[in-house]
Amino acid sequence: MIEIVKQGEIIASARHDLGLPAGTEVDSAYWFAGLRRLAGQLCPCSPRTLVSTMARSHRALALNLPDLADHLEDCVDALVAVGDLLEFHDVTTLDEQVKATWVFAAPPSFVMHPSGAAYILGLAPDDALPLPIAWRERVVTRGPARVLEPLPGEGLDEALKSSGFRQLSLNAWMRSPKPESAASIIGGLDAMLAAQGPAGHVPDLKIFDWTKDTRSYRARWVAPSGHDGNYVVRRPQAYGADLWGYASLEHGELRKLVDFPFPGSRYRGCDMAWRAQLAIDALLKKPQRYRVVALDGARRLDLFFPLPDWARRRLSTIGQEIASEKCLMSFSVPLNAVMAEQAFLNDYLFLECEE
């Protein structure tokens, strides 16, 4: 018998299958869980493949989400940042067909937090959360992160190891670079750029315009028409994520180009580009700012600029990523850790707190 199924019923069924709380809401938790399930089936593949496949699978539902592709791109970035997906430079493969812009499903792993909680990472081809059923109901989602809180007297590390999960150290998971001044970062990039030969034509190049006086991250990506100077740039490619770099322009024409990431680097191209842009803004005496909001027993840090995955991972570990409010991303940080994390944002990313 043919039966007409309503949109809400389809979403409710999908949420049940993904192990999410009952409801008909298409929220970030839904997209994160759906992308994990999809990645378990499609990876290795390009981030764009995950985004387009997820978007196409929901087209018939008429969700009326005009910025869905952009939102899904942000979700994939978040899954890379938290460690559920690994980019090409994080894995070893003998397959010459694998492209440098592909992502891989991380194997089931965990990281122990000093509180005794375990951060669950990775996925399996047939199950995005390969945990015993009794444990799944205890998993708490904090943005893209999944956290298993311990019961009194419970040692999660040994229990997870016995279930086939691989333990990662906190330091290995965070992968923070060494602190470096803004002048040192940009001075090094300028020197590398000066040593490059002339760059050829690059179609569809976008530059991050440091002259635009706006807090909107997306609004600062513009075509290089008439611009002079050195800029963080990105350009699309037919397959895979955008390519990032640092370029010299004269009257809007590309003269020299350094690609991110550098050969052998452990950091993503976008992470290097974001840190470079934050350094540029700091040198221009226009540092990116963040907002601090008082919460019960904590402080909420509201960010208006993307964080490299190592910084996002740290704030998600010390505190937790929560739903953003009129900003790009938000983190709840315990009171006893606020000063240290504010110092981290200033020392590593040159961010300043709003007055």
N, C-alpha and C positions, 0 to 999 in steps of 0.2 A: 504494500500500500504506500502510495506517495503521500508525504506529509510536508506541509510548509513549516519550515523552522525559522524562528525569528532571530534577529541579530544577537540579542541578549542571550538566547539559549546557546548559540554557537560559542560565544565568548565564555559563558559559564562552563560549558563542557571542556573548552580548551584550558581554562584555569584549573579545572579539576585534574586533567591529564598532566599538567605541568607541575602539580603539587602545590598550587597557590591557594590562598584562602578563598572561600566561596564568594562569588559575586559576578557582576557583569562589567566591571571596570577595566578599561584598557589603560593601565598605568605603566610606569617604568618597570615595576617588578614583572609585569606581564611580558614586556619586550625583552628584558634581560633573560628571563627563563626561556622564552621562545627562541631567542638567538642562540642560547646554549644548546638547546635541543637540535636546532638546525645545524649548528657547527659540528655537533657530534656525527651528523650524517654527511656533511659536505666537505669538511676540512680534510686535507689542505686545500684552500681556495683563497681567492682574493677577498678582502673586506667588502669590496663592491658587490661581489657575488652574494654574500650574506645579506647585505642591505637590499639589493634588488629582489632576491628570492622572497625575503620576508615581506617586502612591500607588495609584491605581486600576489602573494597568498592571501592578503587581506583586502585586495582591491574590490572584490565582490561584496564586501561587507559595508562599503560606502561609509567609512568611519568619519569622513569629512575632516581629515587631518592634512592641511596643505603643506606643512613642513615635516611630513613623516620621514622622508629620506634623510633630511638633516638630523632629525632626532635619532634615527637608527644608526647613522654614522657616529653620533656622539655615544650611543650605547655600545657599539663595537669598540670604540676607543676606550671606554670605561672597562670593558671586559679584558682588553689587553692590559690596561693599567693595573687591574687587580690581580691578573695572573691566570685567568681562566683560558685565555687565548695567548698563544705565543707567536711572535713574528719571526720571520725567516732567520734573522741573525741569532735568535735564541735557541735554535735547534740544529741538529746535524742530520743531513740527508745525503744519500748517494744517488738520488734521482735527479738527473740533469734537467728534467722537464719542470722542476719546481722553480717558480719565479721568486725573486727576492722580495716581492711585495705580498706574498701569500701569508696567511695566518694558519696556525696549527692548533688543534685541540690539546691543551695541556693535560698530562696524565693526572689521575687523582692524587692530590697532594694536600698537605695541611701545614699551617704555620701556627705555632703556639704563641699566644699573647701573654704578657706577664701576669695578667689577671687569672690565667688558667683556661681561658676560652680558646677555641681552635678556629682559625680561619680555614674554610674549606675551599680548595682550589681545584680546577680542572674538571674534566667530564669524561664520560665513556661513550663509545659509539652508539650504544642502545639505551643509555640512561644518563641524563645530564647531572644527576646527583646520586652517584653510586654508593649510597649509605644504607645500612640496615633500616627497615621501615620504622622501627621504634625511635631511631635517631633523627630521621627526616622531620618528624613532627616537632622536634626541638630546635631545628635550625631557624635562626632569625636572619632576615635579610636587612642589610643596611646599605641602601643604594645598590651598587653592583656586587657588594661583598656578601658572603654567606658565613654566618658565625654560629658555631655550636657551643652553647654555654654548658659548663660542667655542672653535674649534680653534686651535692655535698660529699666530699671525700672521693670524688671520681677523678681518675687520671686519664684524660682523653688521649694523651699522646700514645701510650702503649696500646690502648684499645683501637685507635685508628691504624696504627702500624700493623696490628694483627688482622685488620680488615683489608690490608693491601694498599693502604695509603702511604705515600712517601713523605717524610718530614723534611721541610725546608727551614733553614735558620732564618730568624727575623732579619738579620743583616743581609743575607743573600736575597731575600724577598724584596727588600726595599731598594737595594742597588743604587744608593745615592752617589752622585759624583763628589769629588772634593770641592770644598768651597773655593770660590774664585771671584775676584772683583769684577764689576761690570766693565771697567776700563781694560782689564786683562782679556776678558772674553772678546770684546769687540776689537781690541788691538790685534789679537791673534787672527781673527777673521779677516780684518782689513789687510794684514800682511799676506795671508793666503790668497786673497783676491788679487792683490797687486802682482803676485807671481804667476797668475793665470794668463794664458793667451786669449785672444779675442773669442768671444762666444758666438756661435751661430744663431740663426733665427730660432726662437722658441715660441710656438703658437700657444695662444690662450694663457699667456703668463699673467699672473696676478701678483701684486705687491701688497705688503702690509704697510699702509701709509701712516708713517709716524707724524705727519703734519696735521692729520684730521683730529679735531678736538671733540671726541665723542667717547663714551664709555662702552659703546656697543662693539663687541669683538668682530662680528660679521660685517658691520658697516665700514670697517677699516680696510677690508680687502677690496682693492680697486684695480682697474686696468692701469698700466704704467704710462698713460698718456701725458707727455710733457714733464715727467718727473726726472729730477737729477739727484744723484747721490747713491748711497748704498742702502739696500733694503732686503728684508726677509721676503722670500718669494715662494710661490708654489705653482705647479702646473699639473693639469690632469694627464693621464695616460690612458690608452685604450683599455688596458686590463690592469686592475690593481688600484691601490690607493694613490692619492696625489703624490707627486715628487716635490721635495722641499729643498730650499737652498738659500744662499746669500749672494746677492748680485749687485753689480755696479751699472747704473743707468745714466745716459746722457740724452736729454730732451726726449725722454720716453723710450729710447732705444737701448736694448740690452748690449752691454759692452763686455762684461766679464761675469763668470758664474762659478760658484763653489757649491757642489751638491752636498746635501745632508742625507743620511749620516756619512761620516768619514769611513773609509775602508777599515774594517776591523773594529769599529765602534760597537759598544754594547747597547747604545741608546738609539731610540727611534729618530727618524728625521724630523718629525713634528716636535718631539721633545727638545731637540737641539735648537730648532727654529724658535720655539716659544721662549726658551731661556735667553736666546740671543735678543729677541725683541724686548723682553723685560729689561735686559741690560741696556739696550738702546734708549728705552724710555727713561731709565734711571740716569743715564748720562745727559739726557736732554732736560734734566731737572723736572720731569713729568712722570715720576714713578707710578706704576699701577698701584691702586689702592684697594684695600679690602675693608669690609665692615664687620664690626664686632657687636653682637646682640646678646644681651643677658638672657640666660635660660635658668631653669631651676637646677642648681648644682653643676652648671656647665656654662660654656659660652659658645655661641654660634658664629662661625667665621664664614662670611659671605664673599665669594670670589667672583670677579667680573671678567677674568681672563683665564684661559685654559692652563691647567697645571701639567707639567711633565708627569709621566706615570709614576716615577719614583717618589715625587712629592705627594701625589694623590694617594699612593699606597701608604705612605707614612701617616698622613692625616686620617686615613681610614682605619689605621691600626691603633694609633694613639687614641683617637676618638672614633667617630663614625660618620660616614657620608649620609646626609639626610636630604629630604626634598628641598630643592632650592626655592627661594622666595624673591622674585624680581632680581635675579642674578644668574650667573652661569652655573655655579655649584656651591653647595653649602656643607659645612662640617660641624658637628657638635664635638667639642673638646672639653674634657674634664677640667675643672677649675685648677687643679694642681699641675696641669700640663700646659695651660694657656700661654704663660710667659715663654716657656721653652719653644713652643711651636711658633709663636710670633717671631722669636729670634731666628728660628729656622727659615721662615718665609723671607725675612729680611736678609739674612746672610747668604742664602743660596739662590734666591729669586728676586731680591731687591724690592720686594713689596713693602708698602707702608700702610699703616693703619689709619683709617679716617679719623679725624678729630671728633 
